[in-house]
Amino acid sequence: MLRIIVVRTAVVLSSVALLPVVQADESWAPIVRRLPPPGIELTAEQIDPLKKELARLHGLCEQHRTDTRRTALREGRRLISFDLPDAEVFLKAVEYAIAHREFYSEKDLEKARWALSQAAYRLSHLGDDALPLREPRGLFVGGFRSVIDGSLQPYAAEIPASLVDGVPAGHGVPVYIWLHGRGDKSTDLHFLQQRATRAGQLQVDDAIVLHPFGRHCIGFKSAGEVDVFEALQALGRKVEIDRDRVVLAGFSMGGAGAWHIGAHYTDHFAAVHTGAGFAETRLYNRIADEALPPPFEQTLWKTYDVPNYARNLLNVPLIAYSGEIDKQKQAADVMAAALAQHDYELKHVIGPGMGHKYHPDSLAEVQTFLADAVKRGRDRYPREVHLQTPTLRYNKMHWVELLAMEQHWRDARIDAQRTEGGRLVIATKNVRSLQLAPSDASRPRYAQGTAIDIDGQQLTLGADQLSLRLAKQQGRWHWVAPDADEPPVGHKRHGLQGPIDDAFLEPFLVVTPSGEFGSPQVKRWVEFELAHFLARWRAVYRGEPRIKRDDELTDADRQGFHLIAFGDPQSNRLLSEVADRLPLAWSAGEVRAGDRSFAAAHHVPLLICPNPENPKRYVVLNSGPTHREAHDRTNSLQNPKLPDWAIVDIRIAPSDSAPGKVVAADFFNEQWQVRAESSP
């Protein structure tokens, strides 16, 4: 039976190389938490009244949970109203503040009381109009339940006075998404209080400004990037949004988020604005040659290093801002150089004499640029589309979709153009198959006889098609039938391409073991790492993972979730069921990766691959997100640290930078098999 250890604060060495080999009877030092930093100690007299009110309000939430009232759109006007998550999110904020010591002065107790009063008010006004809230702008804070982990996540919206009283139904409202800067102490409670009482930097008279929380302080990466779109969806359930007039903008950490989200999801936006921040890993952190991490980690930088997606930004109006003497001007300089390689000149506004803030004239120039782009709106079906990516996670741009790559983590490109005569001209790089499909279903089909020039090869469409699918075999392009499985089952595809961290962008379920372990050292390591993952997800990712024991797992769980299994084949039924169908072999005696063998008594595999029981979902072994506490000092280091698989020597204690000593690690090939050239 698994015993979960509570990880408490302690000093621990950050370098695995300096740690001694730990024997089975020695204890492991807990790992110090960086985010959020621990606050002051409060007395029971201060905390108990909060807990009592929390219990009362949770009881009211249960009474309302089956309430069928929903947000309404009244005829002739737009209505923002309170839903249950808009109340529950305040309870979560107070609970997390208590659990993680997120009170940084005794004055923060008043914030907690305010949050509980907000929850109480909203529970008594579910379905009621929440506006007007404040003048001259309506400041709304609310919450939604994340699809990833079911947790409550806050967001905020600024409703300009011109829209507080509503506008005619059927007229969508433009939205400016504003990504906030880093604030180590700006957790749920503080975010909600600040956004409920203070307007943001970006003032727009004819649009809503949306403030996603983005999981606090992870650079709007991973679950944080998904939350940006979930916050937009949550707002869209209350207000009719004009999806062709959505702007992405941010400053500092938010500027970094705008760089990578803007480059990954370019076709969602009418314009992108990046203020300061960072755009890649190595140059920003000034990592010298002798300090470089293993090659697989350098490869993983490509997940969020924006120069690898620079060509995507040719699809959208883009404007950057930097203070003249701000060190973070480096981000825009790097991207200007990257975009110049694609014959694109970055519009870069520089605030004269400014450090890490906007010059008023520069901000006005930025807002004029964005307003002009909003007036034009997004073109859903542009004649010319550019897609650049090293991974199938980010594989779509307007009507162009990359289905399969020749090799992951190498530069892949699709440049597609519709000529005036209806001819399609396509150029590709590192592409095995692709699809061309208008994102707007009202667009006409591709007509019989349509001529296609792809990489210089001439093809003619033999029948009308709603979408076109092409695959390359032996250097020649061929049509793929609409009902064909492309890429074939068992090949890497969008959402099933790794690395380990990819599982945590979608709904997942943690599966814990109920049986006896084959090795006491493995048992101790699993207990420690599972507790570390759960504590870290709660503190840093601001959520509650779904958890079940292996003997509680259902078919619905297998169908609906990526399964994150902790244990070994002896202790965890799920691992026992799939062990002989995994790309790595794991028996009582050894762990085998290709032709390399490791003693199972003190080695543990970490991996991600399609679940053999449901190939449309992942199974992950013994890992959460792979960046750890040492990487929290800067959001630029909060990237995936391990590829598709790794073998960990657990005689080296887990630390704030690694789960042990990584003795082998690599990416699987495009068929989810160990590559012959795998290396540590």
C-alpha positions in Angstrom: 0.0 0.0 0.0 1.3 3.4 -0.9 2.1 5.9 1.9 2.0 9.5 0.7 4.7 11.7 2.3 3.9 15.4 3.1 6.7 17.4 1.6 7.7 20.2 4.1 10.1 23.1 3.7 13.8 22.5 4.2 17.1 23.4 2.7 18.3 21.0 0.0 21.2 21.1 -2.4 20.2 22.0 -5.9 22.9 20.1 -7.7 22.3 16.4 -8.2 26.0 15.8 -8.9 26.9 17.0 -5.4 24.5 14.7 -3.6 25.7 11.4 -2.1 24.2 8.0 -3.0 21.4 7.5 -0.5 21.1 4.1 1.2 17.7 2.5 1.8 17.6 3.4 5.5 18.5 7.1 5.0 15.9 9.8 4.9 15.6 12.3 2.0 15.5 16.0 2.7 12.3 17.6 1.6 12.6 20.1 -1.3 12.3 23.8 -0.5 9.3 25.6 -2.2 10.1 28.7 -4.2 6.6 29.5 -5.5 4.6 30.9 -3.9 7.0 32.1 -1.2 5.7 31.2 2.3 4.2 34.1 4.2 3.7 34.9 7.9 2.5 32.4 10.5 -1.0 33.2 11.7 -2.5 32.1 14.9 -5.4 29.7 15.3 -7.5 32.6 16.6 -6.9 34.3 13.2 -7.5 31.3 11.0 -10.3 29.5 12.8 -13.0 32.1 11.9 -12.0 31.9 8.3 -12.3 28.1 8.3 -15.7 28.3 10.0 -17.1 30.6 7.4 -15.5 28.5 4.6 -17.4 25.4 6.0 -20.7 27.3 6.0 -20.3 28.6 2.5 -19.2 25.2 1.2 -22.5 23.9 2.5 -24.4 26.6 0.6 -22.4 25.7 -2.6 -23.6 22.1 -2.3 -27.2 23.3 -2.0 -26.7 25.4 -5.2 -24.8 22.7 -7.2 -27.9 21.3 -8.8 -29.4 24.7 -9.5 -30.4 24.9 -13.2 -30.0 28.7 -13.4 -27.5 29.8 -16.0 -26.1 33.0 -17.5 -28.8 34.6 -19.6 -28.6 36.8 -22.7 -31.5 39.1 -22.3 -33.2 40.2 -25.6 -31.7 43.4 -26.8 -28.9 43.6 -24.3 -25.9 41.7 -23.0 -26.0 40.5 -19.3 -23.1 39.5 -17.1 -24.4 37.4 -14.2 -23.0 35.3 -11.4 -22.6 31.6 -11.8 -21.5 29.1 -9.1 -17.8 29.1 -10.0 -17.9 32.9 -9.6 -18.5 32.3 -5.9 -16.6 29.1 -5.4 -13.4 30.7 -6.7 -13.2 32.9 -3.7 -13.5 30.0 -1.3 -10.6 28.2 -3.2 -8.6 31.4 -2.9 -8.9 31.6 0.9 -8.3 27.8 1.3 -5.1 28.0 -0.7 -4.0 31.1 1.2 -4.4 29.1 4.4 -2.9 25.9 3.1 0.2 27.5 1.6 0.7 30.4 4.0 -0.1 33.0 1.4 -0.7 35.8 3.9 2.2 38.2 3.6 1.0 40.7 6.3 -1.8 40.7 8.8 -3.6 43.1 6.5 -4.1 40.2 4.1 -6.6 38.8 6.6 -8.9 41.5 5.5 -8.5 40.3 1.9 -9.6 36.8 3.1 -12.7 38.3 4.9 -13.5 40.3 1.8 -13.2 37.2 -0.4 -15.6 35.3 1.9 -18.1 38.1 1.8 -17.9 38.2 -2.0 -18.6 34.4 -2.1 -21.6 34.9 0.3 -23.0 37.7 -1.8 -22.7 35.8 -5.0 -24.2 32.7 -3.6 -27.3 34.7 -2.7 -27.4 36.4 -6.1 -26.7 33.5 -8.6 -28.0 34.4 -12.0 -28.4 38.1 -11.0 -26.9 40.9 -13.0 -23.4 41.6 -11.9 -23.1 45.0 -13.6 -22.7 47.9 -13.3 -20.0 47.1 -10.8 -17.7 50.1 -10.6 -17.5 53.4 -12.4 -16.3 54.5 -14.8 -15.4 50.9 -15.6 -17.1 47.7 -14.6 -14.6 45.5 -12.8 -15.7 41.9 -12.8 -13.9 39.0 -11.2 -15.0 35.4 -11.5 -14.0 31.9 -11.9 -14.3 28.7 -14.1 -13.6 25.1 -13.6 -10.5 23.9 -15.6 -11.0 21.1 -18.0 -7.4 20.0 -17.2 -7.9 19.2 -13.5 -11.4 20.4 -12.6 -9.9 23.1 -10.4 -11.4 26.5 -9.9 -9.3 29.2 -11.7 -9.9 33.0 -11.4 -10.1 35.5 -14.1 -11.1 39.2 -14.4 -12.7 41.5 -16.9 -12.9 45.2 -17.3 -16.1 46.3 -18.9 -16.0 49.9 -20.2 -18.8 52.3 -19.4 -20.0 52.2 -23.0 -20.8 48.5 -22.6 -22.0 48.3 -19.0 -25.6 49.1 -20.0 -25.4 46.5 -22.8 -25.6 46.6 -26.6 -28.0 45.0 -29.0 -27.9 41.3 -29.1 -26.1 39.7 -32.0 -23.3 42.3 -31.9 -20.2 40.6 -30.4 -17.8 42.6 -28.3 -14.1 42.9 -29.1 -11.8 41.5 -26.3 -8.2 42.5 -25.4 -6.6 39.6 -23.5 -4.0 41.2 -21.1 -1.4 38.8 -19.7 -0.1 40.0 -16.3 3.5 40.3 -15.2 5.3 38.1 -12.6 4.2 38.5 -9.0 5.5 35.7 -6.8 3.0 36.6 -4.1 0.1 37.5 -6.4 -1.7 34.2 -5.8 -5.5 33.7 -6.2 -6.6 35.8 -3.3 -4.3 38.7 -4.1 -5.1 38.5 -7.9 -8.9 38.6 -7.2 -8.7 41.5 -4.8 -6.4 43.6 -7.0 -8.4 43.0 -10.1 -11.7 43.8 -8.3 -10.5 47.1 -7.1 -8.0 48.4 -9.7 -8.2 48.9 -13.4 -5.3 47.6 -15.5 -2.8 49.4 -17.6 -4.5 48.9 -20.9 -7.6 51.2 -21.2 -10.0 50.5 -24.1 -13.3 52.3 -24.5 -15.0 50.0 -26.9 -13.8 46.5 -25.8 -13.5 44.3 -22.8 -10.1 43.7 -21.3 -9.8 40.1 -20.1 -7.2 39.3 -17.4 -6.5 35.5 -17.2 -4.8 34.3 -14.0 -2.8 31.7 -16.0 -2.0 29.6 -13.0 -0.2 32.4 -11.3 3.5 32.3 -12.1 4.4 29.7 -14.7 4.8 32.1 -17.6 1.4 31.3 -19.2 2.9 27.9 -20.2 1.4 24.4 -19.9 -1.9 24.6 -18.0 -1.4 28.3 -17.9 -1.7 28.7 -21.7 -4.8 26.5 -21.8 -6.3 28.7 -19.0 -6.0 31.8 -21.2 -8.4 30.3 -23.7 -10.6 28.8 -20.9 -10.9 32.3 -19.4 -12.0 33.6 -22.8 -14.5 30.8 -23.0 -15.8 31.6 -19.5 -16.2 35.2 -20.5 -17.9 34.1 -23.7 -20.6 32.3 -21.6 -21.5 35.6 -20.1 -20.9 38.0 -22.9 -21.2 37.6 -26.7 -17.6 37.9 -27.9 -16.6 38.9 -31.4 -14.1 36.1 -32.0 -12.6 37.9 -35.0 -11.7 40.9 -32.9 -9.6 39.3 -30.1 -6.3 40.9 -29.2 -3.5 39.2 -27.3 -1.2 41.5 -25.3 1.0 41.5 -22.2 4.0 43.0 -20.4 7.0 41.4 -18.7 6.1 37.8 -17.9 2.9 38.6 -19.8 4.9 39.9 -22.7 6.8 36.6 -22.7 3.4 34.8 -22.6 2.2 37.0 -25.5 5.3 36.0 -27.5 4.8 32.3 -27.2 1.0 32.1 -27.2 0.9 34.6 -30.1 3.3 32.4 -32.0 1.7 29.0 -31.1 -1.9 30.1 -31.6 -1.5 33.0 -34.1 -4.7 32.4 -36.0 -6.8 33.0 -32.9 -6.0 36.7 -32.8 -6.7 39.9 -34.7 -3.4 41.3 -33.4 -0.6 40.5 -31.0 1.3 42.9 -28.7 4.4 41.9 -26.7 5.8 44.2 -24.0 9.3 43.3 -22.7 9.5 39.7 -21.4 11.6 37.0 -22.9 11.4 35.0 -26.1 13.8 32.1 -25.7 16.0 30.4 -23.1 19.7 30.3 -23.7 20.4 34.0 -24.7 18.1 35.4 -22.1 19.7 33.3 -19.3 23.2 33.8 -20.7 24.0 30.1 -20.6 27.6 29.5 -21.5 28.8 26.5 -23.5 30.2 24.8 -20.4 26.9 25.2 -18.5 24.7 23.7 -21.2 22.2 21.0 -20.1 22.0 17.7 -21.9 21.1 17.8 -25.6 17.6 16.5 -25.0 16.9 19.4 -22.7 18.3 21.9 -25.2 15.9 20.3 -27.8 13.0 20.8 -25.4 13.7 24.5 -25.3 12.1 24.5 -28.7 8.7 24.0 -27.0 8.6 27.6 -25.9 11.5 29.3 -27.7 9.6 31.6 -30.1 12.3 31.9 -32.9 11.3 28.3 -33.7 7.8 29.6 -34.6 8.7 33.0 -35.9 7.2 32.4 -39.4 3.7 32.0 -37.8 3.8 35.6 -36.8 3.7 36.6 -40.4 0.0 35.7 -40.2 -1.0 38.5 -37.8 -0.5 42.2 -37.1 2.3 42.3 -34.5 3.8 45.1 -32.5 6.5 44.9 -29.7 7.4 47.4 -27.1 10.5 47.9 -25.0 11.8 50.5 -22.7 15.0 52.0 -24.1 17.1 50.9 -21.1 15.2 47.8 -20.1 17.2 44.6 -20.1 14.2 42.8 -21.4 14.5 44.7 -24.6 16.6 41.7 -25.5 13.4 39.7 -26.3 12.3 42.0 -29.1 15.8 42.3 -30.4 16.1 38.5 -30.6 12.7 38.3 -32.3 13.5 41.1 -34.7 16.6 39.1 -35.8 14.5 35.9 -36.1 11.8 37.6 -38.1 14.3 39.3 -40.4 15.3 35.7 -41.5 11.8 35.5 -42.9 12.0 38.9 -44.6 9.8 40.5 -42.0 10.5 43.7 -40.2 9.2 43.8 -36.6 7.4 46.9 -35.6 9.2 47.7 -32.4 8.2 50.7 -30.3 10.9 51.9 -27.9 10.1 54.1 -24.9 12.7 56.8 -24.8 14.7 56.7 -21.6 12.4 54.1 -20.1 13.3 51.1 -18.0 10.8 48.3 -17.3 7.6 50.2 -18.0 5.7 51.9 -20.7 6.3 55.4 -21.9 2.8 57.1 -22.2 3.4 58.1 -25.8 4.6 54.6 -26.7 1.5 53.0 -25.0 -0.7 55.3 -27.0 1.0 54.3 -30.2 0.6 50.6 -29.4 -3.1 51.1 -28.6 -3.7 52.9 -31.9 -2.0 50.0 -33.8 -4.2 47.5 -31.9 -7.4 49.5 -32.4 -6.7 49.7 -36.2 -6.2 45.9 -36.3 -9.4 45.3 -34.4 -11.4 47.5 -36.8 -10.1 45.3 -39.7 -10.7 42.1 -37.7 -9.2 38.7 -38.2 -9.3 37.1 -41.7 -10.6 33.6 -41.1 -9.7 32.4 -44.6 -6.6 34.3 -45.7 -5.2 33.7 -49.1 -1.7 33.0 -47.7 -0.8 31.0 -44.6 2.5 30.2 -43.0 3.0 27.5 -40.5 6.3 26.8 -38.7 6.7 24.3 -35.8 9.1 21.7 -34.4 6.2 19.8 -32.7 2.8 18.5 -33.6 1.4 20.1 -30.4 1.3 23.4 -32.3 0.3 22.1 -35.7 -2.5 24.3 -37.2 -2.7 27.7 -38.7 -6.0 28.8 -40.3 -6.8 26.3 -43.1 -3.4 24.6 -43.0 -2.8 21.6 -40.6 0.3 19.5 -40.2 -0.7 15.9 -39.6 2.6 14.1 -39.4 6.3 15.0 -39.4 9.2 13.2 -40.9 11.1 13.8 -37.6 10.0 15.6 -34.5 11.9 18.5 -33.1 13.3 19.5 -36.5 12.0 22.6 -38.2 8.8 21.9 -40.1 7.1 24.3 -42.4 4.1 24.6 -44.6 3.6 27.8 -46.7 0.3 27.7 -48.6 -1.2 30.2 -51.0 -4.5 30.3 -53.0 -4.0 32.2 -56.2 -6.6 34.4 -57.9 -7.5 31.5 -60.2 -8.1 29.1 -57.3 -4.8 27.2 -57.7 -3.1 26.1 -54.5 0.7 26.5 -54.2 2.3 24.7 -51.3 5.9 24.5 -50.1 6.8 22.1 -47.2 9.8 21.1 -45.1 10.0 18.1 -42.8 6.3 17.3 -43.5 5.0 13.7 -44.0 1.3 14.5 -44.3 -1.0 17.6 -44.2 -4.5 18.7 -44.5 -6.0 21.8 -46.0 -9.5 22.6 -44.6 -11.2 26.0 -44.3 -11.8 26.8 -40.7 -15.1 28.4 -41.6 -17.6 25.7 -42.5 -19.5 28.1 -44.8 -16.6 28.3 -47.2 -17.0 26.4 -50.5 -15.6 23.0 -51.1 -12.4 22.5 -53.1 -13.8 21.9 -56.6 -13.0 19.1 -58.9 -10.2 20.1 -61.2 -8.5 22.3 -58.6 -4.8 22.4 -59.5 -2.2 22.0 -56.7 1.5 22.6 -56.9 3.2 21.1 -53.8 6.9 21.2 -53.6 7.0 21.5 -57.4 4.9 18.4 -57.9 1.6 19.0 -59.9 -1.6 17.4 -58.8 -5.2 17.8 -59.9 -8.3 17.2 -57.7 -10.5 14.4 -59.1 -13.7 15.2 -57.2 -15.2 17.9 -55.0 -13.8 17.8 -51.4 -14.5 19.7 -48.2 -10.9 19.2 -47.2 -7.7 18.0 -48.9 -5.3 15.5 -47.3 -1.9 14.7 -48.8 0.8 12.3 -47.7 4.4 11.9 -48.9 5.7 8.5 -49.7 9.2 7.9 -51.1 9.5 11.6 -51.9 6.2 11.9 -53.9 2.9 13.4 -52.7 -0.3 11.4 -52.9 -3.9 12.0 -52.1 -5.2 10.5 -48.8 -8.8 9.4 -48.6 -11.0 11.5 -46.3 -11.8 8.4 -44.2 -8.2 7.1 -44.0 -6.4 7.0 -40.7 -3.6 9.5 -41.3 -1.2 9.4 -39.6 -1.6 5.6 -39.0 -2.5 4.4 -35.5 0.7 4.0 -33.5 2.4 7.1 -35.1 2.9 10.4 -33.4 0.1 12.8 -34.1 -1.3 16.1 -32.7 -2.0 15.6 -29.0 -0.1 12.3 -28.9 3.5 13.4 -29.7 5.1 13.9 -26.2 7.1 14.9 -24.3 6.1 13.9 -20.8 4.9 17.5 -19.9 2.4 17.4 -22.8 0.0 15.2 -20.8 -0.7 18.1 -18.5 -2.2 20.4 -21.1 -5.3 18.2 -21.2 -7.5 16.3 -18.7 -5.5 13.9 -16.6 -6.1 11.4 -13.8 -3.4 10.3 -11.3 -3.5 6.6 -10.7 -1.9 5.4 -7.4 -0.9 1.9 -6.5 -2.7 -0.4 -4.1 -0.3 -3.4 -4.1 3.1 -4.3 -2.8 6.2 -3.0 -4.5 9.0 -5.1 -5.9 11.7 -3.0 -4.4 11.7 -1.0 -1.1 13.8 1.7 -2.7 11.4 2.1 -5.6 8.5 2.3 -3.1 10.2 5.1 -1.1 11.1 7.0 -4.3 7.5 6.7 -5.6 6.1 7.9 -2.3 8.4 10.9 -2.3 7.9 11.8 -6.0 4.1 11.4 -5.9 3.8 13.6 -2.8 6.2 16.1 -4.4 4.1 16.2 -7.6 0.8 16.6 -5.8 2.2 19.4 -3.5 3.8 21.2 -6.5 0.7 21.0 -8.6 -1.4 22.5 -5.8 1.1 25.2 -4.9 2.5 26.2 -8.4 -0.2 25.0 -10.8 -2.9 26.1 -8.4 -5.1 23.1 -8.8 -6.2 19.8 -7.4 -5.2 16.7 -9.5 -7.9 14.1 -10.0 -6.7 11.0 -8.1 -7.9 7.4 -8.0 -6.4 4.1 -6.8 -5.6 1.6 -9.4 -8.4 -0.7 -8.2 -10.9 2.2 -8.6 -10.2 2.9 -12.3 -13.1 2.6 -14.7 -13.5 2.3 -18.4 -14.8 5.9 -18.5 -11.5 7.0 -16.8 -9.5 5.2 -19.5 -11.5 6.9 -22.2 -11.7 10.4 -20.7 -8.2 11.0 -19.3 -4.5 10.8 -19.7 -3.5 8.4 -17.0 -0.6 9.4 -14.8 0.5 6.1 -13.1 2.8 6.0 -10.1 4.3 2.7 -8.9 5.8 -0.3 -10.6 4.2 -3.3 -12.4 4.0 -5.2 -9.1 2.2 -2.4 -7.1 0.0 -0.7 -9.7 -2.6 -2.8 -11.6 -2.6 -0.3 -14.5 1.1 -0.7 -15.0 0.8 -4.5 -14.7 -1.9 -4.5 -17.5 0.2 -2.4 -20.0 3.8 -3.3 -19.0 4.4 -5.7 -21.9 3.0 -3.2 -24.4 5.1 -0.2 -23.5 8.1 1.0 -25.5 10.4 0.3 -22.5 10.4 -3.1 -20.9 10.0 -3.2 -17.1 10.1 -6.4 -15.1 10.9 -7.4 -11.5 14.6 -7.6 -12.4 15.3 -5.0 -15.0 14.3 -1.9 -16.9 15.3 -2.1 -20.5 15.4 0.7 -23.1 16.4 -0.7 -26.5 19.7 -2.6 -25.9 20.4 -0.9 -22.6 19.5 -2.6 -19.3 19.2 -1.2 -15.7 18.6 -2.9 -12.4 15.0 -2.6 -11.4 15.9 -2.5 -7.7 17.2 1.0 -8.0 16.1 2.4 -11.3 12.7 3.8 -12.3 11.5 4.6 -15.8 9.6 7.8 -16.5 7.8 7.9 -19.9 4.9 9.0 -21.9 3.3 7.1 -24.8 -0.2 6.3 -26.1 -2.1 4.2 -23.6 -2.3 0.6 -24.9 -5.8 0.4 -23.5 -6.9 3.5 -25.3 -4.4 4.8 -27.9 -6.3 8.2 -28.1 -5.0 9.0 -24.6 -1.6 9.0 -23.0 -0.3 6.9 -20.2 2.5 8.5 -18.2 4.8 6.7 -15.8 6.0 8.2 -12.5 6.2 11.8 -13.5 4.4 15.2 -13.2 5.6 18.3 -15.1 9.4 17.9 -15.3 10.5 21.4 -14.4 11.1 21.7 -10.6 11.8 24.2 -7.9 15.2 25.3 -9.0 13.7 26.4 -12.3 11.1 28.7 -10.7 13.6 31.5 -10.2 12.8 32.7 -13.7 9.8 31.8 -15.9 12.2 31.3 -18.8 13.4 28.1 -17.2 9.9 26.6 -16.5 10.2 24.4 -19.6 10.0 20.6 -20.0 13.2 19.1 -18.7 12.8 15.4 -19.7 11.8 14.1 -23.2 9.6 11.1 -24.0 11.4 8.8 -21.6 14.1 8.7 -19.0 15.7 6.2 -16.7 16.4 7.5 -13.2 18.9 6.1 -10.7 17.0 6.5 -7.5 20.1 5.9 -5.3 20.6 9.7 -5.9 18.0 11.6 -3.9 15.4 13.7 -5.7 16.3 17.4 -5.6 14.9 20.7 -6.7 16.3 20.2 -10.2 15.9 16.5 -10.9 14.0 13.4 -9.7 17.3 11.5 -9.1 20.2 10.9 -11.4 19.0 10.7 -15.0 21.2 7.9 -16.5 19.4 7.7 -19.9 16.8 9.8 -21.7 15.5 10.4 -25.2 12.6 10.9 -27.5 10.8 8.0 -29.0 10.8 7.9 -32.8 7.7 8.7 -34.9 6.3 5.2 -34.2 6.7 5.5 -30.4 9.7 3.2 -30.3 13.2 3.6 -28.7 15.6 5.2 -31.2 18.7 3.3 -32.0 20.9 6.3 -31.3 19.4 7.0 -27.8 21.9 8.7 -25.5 21.9 10.2 -22.0 
